[in-house]
Amino acid sequence: MPTAFYRTAPDRALSFSPTPLPAPTPAALSFGDICISCVIPCLDECDNLHRLLPMLRAQLDALSPQWEIIVVDDGSTDGTPELMQEWSAIDGMRYIQLSRNFGKEAALSAGFEAADGDVVICLDADLQHPPALIEAMLARWRDGADMVYAVRAHREDESWVKRAGARGFYKLLSHAHGVRVPAHAGDFRLMDRRVVDALVALPERTRFMKGLYAWVGFRAEPLPYTPDARAHGTSRYTGWRLFRLAVAGLTAFTTWPLRMVSFLGCAFSLASFAYGAFLVLDYLVNGNRVSGWTTIVTALLFFAGVNLISLGVVGEYVARIFDEVKGRPLFVTRQRRGRTRRADTRRMPS
């Protein structure tokens, strides 16, 4: 039976004998006293995982003897399950297969819930998040940061429409609950164990992770970087999907759209009263008859459209409430494989 949220014993490892990597020198193990968890949500990224996993494994081996790479399969239909059946036989490689596509936010939550490390690093499977930055993130964490998030140094490769939309979106989002959501920061970040525990403890079902990262607080530091080119495939975040994500973020994390509707209603009411007063005054002074068939029809159609938009905004919030009160789990797990590479796989007390 599928399981949701619950840890299950890993399946027996399949026979797989990859070429062993050379043992790192003691000087290279600068973070050998901590366990590092890497969470990789993926959907049909088999070709990219072929390149990313060996690269990431070598990077972690050079940093600490205790690590785990958690690949969360968000309903892939390519060769990802077969690939991970082999990789999960290696100590430190873990595989969580969700029963269907639940979305990236749910896949990240599944990885955070399963992670055992003292620090948790999440990165995409498309090779645009360079594993070489992990050491710099760990160094800043060692210096006292609870969260280190990678920020794009520039967005010159994007259209001006997308840049303007992102700038406006983050400005609106940063006024919510007094929380500042850093612009140009994605899911590529390192988090302390306390940050991950706080995120996992949040009960909400409609999750906008960029907002939740900022909402839980803690000491966060940016790390500028330039994303690498995507190795295989194309991004699934089309303009329409980005718009839907923006709407979901605003309605799940702010009440700004509702306030905007209220302000528009007040503004149109004042404008209609002013226009009515002008017509009365014009009739008293000039004696002009109020002809206004065209004006009346245009005004009716205009305000009918405003009413429907307002109902749509309210409906978005009602839909969020509907999803929350049903209380369904964020994800359902089909299978779990692999184990953490550490002597004691039990989570260390904080």
Secondary structure, DSSP 4 states (H G I P E B T S, - for coil): --BSS---PPBPPPP--PPPPPPPPGGG-TTTTS-EEEEEEESS-HHHHHHHHHHHHHHHHHH-S-EEEEEEESS--SSHHHHHHHHTTSTTEEEEEESS---HHHHHHHHHHH--SSEEEE--SSS-S-GGGHHHHHHHHHTT-SEEEEEES--TTS-HHHHHHHHHHHHHHTTSTT----TTEEEEEEEEHHHHHHHHH---SS--HHHHHHHT---EEEEEE-PPPP-SS--S--HHHHHHHHHHHHHHH--HHHHHHHHHHHHHHHHHHHHHHHHHHHHHHH------HHHHHHHHHHHHHHHHHHHHHHHHHHHHHHHHHH---S--EEEEEE--BSS--SPPP-
